[in-house]
Amino acid sequence: MSPKIKKILKYVFVVCAICVICAGSAVYVYSASSKSKKDPITETLLNNKAVKFSMLLYGNEKILPGELDVFLVTYEKDGNLLKILSANTDIVVFRKTTKALSFKQSFNETSKKDLARAIKNLYADLFEMTGNTFTPDFYINMSYDDFLAFCGENEDLKKLVPKRNFVSRDAKLLNEIEIAEIFLNLIAKNPKPFIAEKNKKYELINTDLSKTAYKNLLLYNKKHKPRILFCDLPAKYTKRRAEPDKQNISDFLKNVYNRETNTEFSDKVIITEVRNASGKPRMAEKAAWVLRDSKFDVREWGNSSLRYDKTLIKDYKGNFAEALKAKEALRCGKILISYNGQNYYNMSVFIGKDCEIYDKLDKPQGGQ
């Protein structure tokens, strides 16, 4: 072999080696970091265990004073699902020694004196309400003001986060789903601003998550882009207050949240109702026939007094695969698991302004 050919082959080998090393470090950066620092959260990402964490967002003097949102989050690796469980902070917590207060009232009263204690008490009450079946690997707590700063004052989030005085609990949850989707897409699109040392995003978060795990979680989100399974913690509503629905909470956690989620559509009968919340005529009827064509058993349709910009698919029995099929059939929709084992319907669909369905009765130009 001539010296010239040897030199060329040597050059090709070096280039290939560099490419392999770069590709490996880019794709498995969290893996290398894990081995070097033995970070437990990162190692959990590399096996089949679920990653669980709690998240608390609260108002301050700068933005949304008195507001409070709390979430229990599970990343289910096998299905690549991010299960987000939203707890209604207006739910009243009953105690033996003190008066009954809602999560929000109790938190705000205590936080005026001791924010750390208020957070600790809230989590203790929430975990007790869920039967202590949720054991988080870490926690994330931050004010809405810091959350917006963390997101770089994103314009879409700046419009959604300050929204309050919702017409219904469902309207609030629709808002939360949109915030979660925008937030995850923001990180997945470009995680560099969130992990760069100079930006100090990490310092905005009150967390026990290590910097190594924090960076690797962001990179993992970018690589896998998990789907969101958004859930509402079951509650009973009276004229006076919201109370924990203990039976449905127990059934929901056992049969839906703490079980592996099935994303394969089955042949089971999905009893469905459709409501027109778009303000456009005949949308419930048209959506009902679209869903019937997709094998949904639509028993009733009609108008709703509510108005939604986005279509809401409410699943009462934890049939996430069926909810996904309804979304695909309508070509729009936000899915909410609102568990209620006693509900006659498996699913309710509230048609929003984003839904477009045309038939022969529509005007030629497509007017609605």
Helices and strands as residue ranges (DSSP letters): H 3-27, H 29-37, H 40-45, E 51-58, E 68-76, E 81-87, E 92-93, E 101-102, H 103-111, H 115-129, E 138-143, H 144-150, H 155-160, H 169-189, H 192-195, G 197-199, G 202-204, E 206-207, H 211-224, E 227-232, E 235-237, E 242-244, H 246-252, I 253-257, E 271-276, H 283-293, E 297-303, E 312-315, H 320-330, E 334-337, E 347-351
